[in-house]
Amino acid sequence: MSEPVLGIDLGSRTTKILALRGGQVESFQIFDTDHDPVARVRDALKDLTFSAVVATGYGRHLLKAHFADGVVTEIKACARGAKYLCPECATVIDVGGQDSKVIEVTSDGGFANFEMNDRCAAGTGKFLEVMASTLGYDIEGFWRAALEAESPVAISSMCTVFAESEVVSLITSGADVKSVALGLHQAIADRLYALACRVELKGEVLLAGGVAKNNCVRQLLEKRLQRRMVVPDNPQMVSALGAALIANENALARGTGR
Amino acid sequence: MSDYREMWSRLSLDVELHQQLLDSMGRKFGEQVLRQQNRPQRLRYFDDVIRGAHTARVQELIDHRNAGGKVIGTFCIYVPDEIALALGVTPVALCGGTPFSIPYAERTLPRDICPLIKSTLGLAFSKTCPYAPVKDMAVGETTCDAKKKTWDFLGKVANFHVMEVPQKKQATDAALWQAEVVAFAQRLEQLTSRALEAEELSKAIRLVNRKRKALARLYSYRKSEQPPISGTDALVVMQAALNDDAARFCGKLEGLNEELEERLTRGISVADGRSRRVMIAGCPSVMGNWKMHHLIETSGAVVVCDETCTGTRYFEDLVAEQDGSVEQQLRAIAERYMKIDCACFSPNEERIENILRLAKEYRVHGVVQYVLQYCHGYNVEALNVARALKEEGIPGLKIETDYSEEDTGQLRTRIEAFLERT
């Protein structure tokens, strides 16, 4: 293989670019998605040589207009990437910036059933970000604090806006901040569990997306699911990897004249 | 357009706001319907029905009333048009499909009821529905709780008749419905000061059957490997059916069908070999709402069948044509309408059987269950539909949404992924 192929995942919070050469990950970069994602991606591609690009993520069609040869949904890309990282994987739970999804991965790396959260940010990374900042933590400090709590304070609202007022009112009434943090993590885990119940869980379950780095959500969700999950070293690159793998297959198919 | 301003202001509409509504609906119609490529030429008439819904059609109804005729507004396909037409009463569907009017409804109604009801009432509340002042009576029905209570509320300010649609399909329910059909006929006789005549009723039955047959023929072309019309455009025709003069509509649709037949022979299709064939099942998409069809058909698929109230539910099954007495004909009408498989029935196995049958007839690759937000009947029934589809190995996707555009990014991802899988 001469030149690498690229998978670009333009997500709502972060953009991921992965270069694949000869079936191996050659490079990976991740940066925040801002108001001008095309300019940021163009910048990031400046020093890369590549033969094909497949785009995924909510900005996939935007990328197609500028850079990409093909687009796939993040459902397909995530399933493919997960299967590559974990051949025994049959389910992916992917919790990103503004959506969460549960995908049944088929043995050939495709997908069968999938479920996504409703339109709002409830049960996503954005919810955790807003709550962390309300409680005065950074992202990592937030889940570390939650893990230190003895017991959670129940949070009844999953709406980002309502939960924020609920949290503020709990704090002003003297609730323990760490317990509130744990309660918020529990709320997310419960929400993801309900989503996961809508598909058939079998084989290994892989946790992907930025929220997979949150150990507290992972532990609480594992407890609910009564099983361990596989968390890849870099859970945010799964969909970009899947897109790159698909770009590679497309290139191979073209190369053999199909 | 400007010469209608006088008509609107005579109808006491808020002319400025009404213009904003028309602009908003016109923009969406342009983007989601008119912008499609390769449309049959004779669709132009149906486009004009949609565009003329607040202008020419309203004037026509005013003229009809000035000539002694009556107008009723309806909200559901359970209301038998035949009886109205036989008495010189023109029925018009009043369901709202625009998000524009929803904020005006939410000033009064609870937010968590379906967008169709909110859109409809919002138009009336904001004085942007030209039909509200034109109709002589509105006819509601009991297909959901929110509607029932809405009719109670509206019944205080408008001439209103409510038909009770039963919830089960036992003999006692059929008898109840029979009585409701008779009561509706009596109410219209009062309204018109006329007596229902067997010959007129028989003519009206034949007219509405003609409409159903023409729609069924339109749908038969969609079964083809090379459908000559898009699902969005078939929906436009269906929306026109609920608004237009029945006889004129039949003639125009029969003309369109001839064109479709010719397109079929010449291999002119809206699909290419890779297009996925999708059925939409569930809630109606009434005038102003092309959201789901647009999303699906701009994602590499063609909608080839609508198992909805703006689809097969509207035209399947004919009323038995006979030259019997008024009573006999009313019974035949009641029997036909009782076959409608609305999700308000429990149990509703017929609907599941119909969906599976249609999936085969139209050779669909997948079924999108379309649920208007807060429509509990179709939303919960989706579980049994999904199970039946799974057993048959037909991919299914359920989408619950309203009329707004805020979730289109997310919906597009789900629809594209669904199509990747089919």
Interface residues (C-beta under 8 A of the other chain):
Chain A: Y58 V72 T73 E74 I75 K76 D99 G110 F111 A112 F114 M116 D118 R119
Chain B: E400 E406 D407 G409 Q410 T413 R414 E416 A417 E420 R421
